Amino acid sequence: MEGGKMMDMQKVDMLIQWNDAFAEVTPVKMKSETIEMLFDEVMSNEKGK
């Protein structure tokens, strides 16, 4: 398989077979959940600089 520009996915014609990749379903309502989020404020601020 050639490399570089010859295999650029934006420039090469492709045929994609999706088969059963997508399906329509009826949504199921789920119960809500609360998740407590914790973070190290000092470390977060240092990484954000």
C-alpha positions as CSV (number, residue, x, y, z in Angstrom):
1,M,0.0,0.0,0.0
2,E,1.4,3.3,-1.0
3,G,1.9,6.0,1.6
4,G,1.7,9.8,1.6
5,K,-0.6,11.7,-0.7
6,M,-1.7,8.6,-2.6
7,M,-3.6,7.3,0.4
8,D,-5.0,10.6,1.7
9,M,-8.6,9.7,2.7
10,Q,-9.8,13.2,1.7
11,K,-8.6,12.7,-1.9
12,V,-9.2,9.0,-2.6
13,D,-12.6,7.7,-3.7
14,M,-14.0,5.1,-1.3
15,L,-17.0,2.9,-1.2
16,I,-18.2,2.3,2.4
17,Q,-20.6,-0.5,3.2
18,W,-22.5,0.4,6.3
19,N,-24.5,-2.8,6.4
20,D,-26.4,-2.8,9.8
21,A,-24.4,0.0,11.4
22,F,-27.5,2.1,12.1
23,A,-31.0,1.1,13.4
24,E,-34.1,2.9,14.4
25,V,-35.2,2.1,18.0
26,T,-37.8,3.3,20.5
27,P,-36.0,5.4,23.2
28,V,-36.1,4.0,26.7
29,K,-36.4,6.5,29.6
30,M,-33.7,6.0,32.1
31,K,-33.8,7.0,35.7
32,S,-31.7,10.1,36.5
33,E,-28.5,9.9,38.5
34,T,-26.4,12.4,40.3
35,I,-22.6,12.0,40.2
36,E,-20.3,13.9,42.5
37,M,-17.4,15.4,40.7
38,L,-14.2,16.1,42.5
39,F,-11.1,17.8,41.1
40,D,-7.8,19.1,42.4
41,E,-8.2,22.9,41.9
42,V,-4.5,23.8,42.4
43,M,-3.3,21.2,39.9
44,S,-6.0,22.2,37.4
45,N,-5.1,25.8,37.6
46,E,-1.4,25.0,37.2
47,K,-2.1,22.9,34.0
48,G,-4.3,25.6,32.6
49,K,-1.6,28.2,32.6
